[in-house]
Amino acid sequence: MERWVRAVLVHGTVVLLTVALVIPISALGLAGRIDAADRLIRFWSRALIWAAGVQVEALGLEHARGLGPCVILCNHRSHLDGPVLLCTLPFPFSFVIKKSLARIPLWGWAVTRAGYIAIDRSDHRDSVAGMRRAADRVRAGRRVLTFPEGTRSRADAFLPFKKGGAVLAIEAQVPILPVALAGTFDRLPKGSRAPRPGPVVVAVGPPIPTAGLTLDDRNRLIRQAEAAIHELHANAQARLSG
């Protein structure tokens, strides 16, 4: 399919479904029916991934099945990362997102009412308050995903991990679920407007326990999670290349 046709299909799908689903998602979120809102967000994501021509393979999903409240940490390479994860992980979850994303017309309004937590990473006080809201969400039984690199890489490479995800998991006393994505950078790198069809691999690792840990353990914990995600990414990349 010509690239411009793919771009029209993707953007048309996003616009049409966003307009169609923003009110139902928002209404369900405001009514406290977060899981129902999540199902609509997942439908939106599956449609986007189909329109983009992305084929997703998952490794290690047995580590996620049956897992209760947790903090999901994942590398971040592309705007496709969120939709791919929503199509793959076998449970509902919320994202910690940048405040700029929450300001996107319609979409941002809907997802924040469906339980997503918006924070301003450049404002330390707002960041801390946002992570506290996320911890409250996890203590109430929700799973929350955050990208510890904080932003997408302009190259297909890791950025330094920030400690917020580790702090969140320790404060909520829930495990960290390490996840890695390979291939999304090739499909839609930072700065690109049109996705390229092709394969993506999602690799999920064993949960990392935090029971009994304190904030003094946050540096060790984030290094442990970072090492696990690096290893998962290497495995996912090998599967993609093979």
JOCOR-V799231 format. One record per pair of residues at least 24 apart in sequence whose ideal C-beta (glycine too) atoms are under 6 Angstrom apart, sorted by sequence separation. I is the first residue (numbers start at 0). J is the second residue. If there is no record, write none. Layout:
i:I j:J
i:I j:J
This chain:
i:63 j:88
i:64 j:89
i:178 j:203
i:63 j:89
i:16 j:43
i:177 j:204
i:204 j:231
i:55 j:83
i:60 j:89
i:120 j:149
i:155 j:184
i:202 j:231
i:16 j:46
i:57 j:87
i:176 j:206
i:55 j:87
i:174 j:206
i:175 j:207
i:202 j:234
i:130 j:163
i:134 j:167
i:138 j:171
i:174 j:207
i:202 j:235
i:12 j:46
i:48 j:82
i:133 j:167
i:137 j:171
i:174 j:208
i:47 j:82
i:200 j:235
i:134 j:170
i:137 j:173
i:153 j:189
i:130 j:167
i:134 j:171
i:12 j:50
i:44 j:82
i:48 j:86
i:95 j:133
i:151 j:189
i:200 j:238
i:200 j:239
i:169 j:209
i:9 j:50
i:44 j:85
i:45 j:86
i:168 j:209
i:8 j:50
i:9 j:51
i:44 j:86
i:169 j:212
i:41 j:85
i:169 j:214
i:177 j:224
i:93 j:141
i:175 j:224
i:179 j:228
i:92 j:142
i:93 j:143
i:94 j:144
i:95 j:145
i:177 j:227
i:166 j:217
i:177 j:228
i:181 j:232
i:92 j:144
i:165 j:217
i:179 j:231
i:179 j:232
i:37 j:91
i:181 j:235
i:162 j:217
i:165 j:220
i:181 j:236
i:165 j:221
i:179 j:235
i:34 j:91
i:182 j:239
i:181 j:239
i:162 j:221
i:160 j:221
i:160 j:225
i:68 j:137
i:75 j:146
i:68 j:140
i:69 j:142
i:70 j:143
i:71 j:144
i:75 j:148
i:68 j:142
i:72 j:147
i:76 j:151
i:75 j:151
i:76 j:152
i:36 j:113
i:33 j:114
i:29 j:112
i:21 j:105
i:25 j:109
i:28 j:112
i:24 j:109
i:28 j:113
i:25 j:112
i:17 j:105
i:21 j:109
i:17 j:106
i:24 j:113
i:72 j:164
i:70 j:164
i:70 j:167
i:70 j:168
i:80 j:180
i:72 j:175
i:80 j:183
i:69 j:173
i:79 j:183
i:68 j:173
i:69 j:174
i:70 j:175
i:71 j:176
i:72 j:177
i:73 j:178
i:74 j:179
i:74 j:180
i:77 j:183
i:69 j:176
i:71 j:178
i:76 j:183
i:77 j:184
i:79 j:186
i:76 j:184
i:79 j:187
i:78 j:187
i:77 j:187
i:87 j:201
i:83 j:199
i:53 j:186
i:63 j:203
i:62 j:203
i:51 j:194
i:59 j:202
i:60 j:203
i:62 j:205
i:52 j:196
i:54 j:198
i:55 j:199
i:56 j:200
i:57 j:201
i:58 j:202
i:59 j:203
i:53 j:199
i:72 j:224
i:74 j:228
i:74 j:232
i:9 j:194
i:6 j:193
i:2 j:193
